[in-house]
Amino acid sequence: MSERNLIPYILTAIGSVAGTVAVLGYYGYLHFAKPEDALLLSEFTMLKTVPGEDYKVSVKPADQIAQCIDGVLVLFDTKQKGLSGVLVDNRKQAVRCQLEAAQ
């Protein structure tokens, strides 16, 4: 019985994994999230509007823009290009929206 040298197999496996990760990263399929990429839902508050009562909001707009895409409210960050997300509730259900009817 001859013994096999397993070192080339191990090095090939490690090289294949490293090469795969490098190629996926190069083509943009991998994204390593940073803490500054996250928009926490706790940073947002819904102001309930009650007829006849006034509420105050800041004149300066937020850094996010909301758009209704396929019936789901999507937030886009204006300061960090490429950062976007779907607004969800505490049960990870997407906040729905509807387009205004054309008049």
C-alpha positions, 0 to 999 in steps of 0.5 A: 500500500502506498501512502498519498501526500495530502498536502497538494490536495489541501493547498488546492482546496484552500486556493480554490476557496480563496480564488472563488472569494476573490472573483466573487468580490471582484464582480461585486457579488460579495458585500461586507456590511459595515456598521455605517451602512445600516439604517436603524429603524429606531432612527425613524419615528412615525408622526400620527396626524390628527385632524385639527392638531398641529405637529412640528417637523424640521425644515431641513430634509432627511438624508433619505429619499423614499420611493414606491417601487412595486408597491413597497416603500424603498429608502435611498440614502443621498449621502452614501451612494448605493445604500438603499433598503426596504422599510420593514416593521418589527416582524420584517414585513415590508411597508406597503405603498400605493402610487397616486391615481393619475388625475 
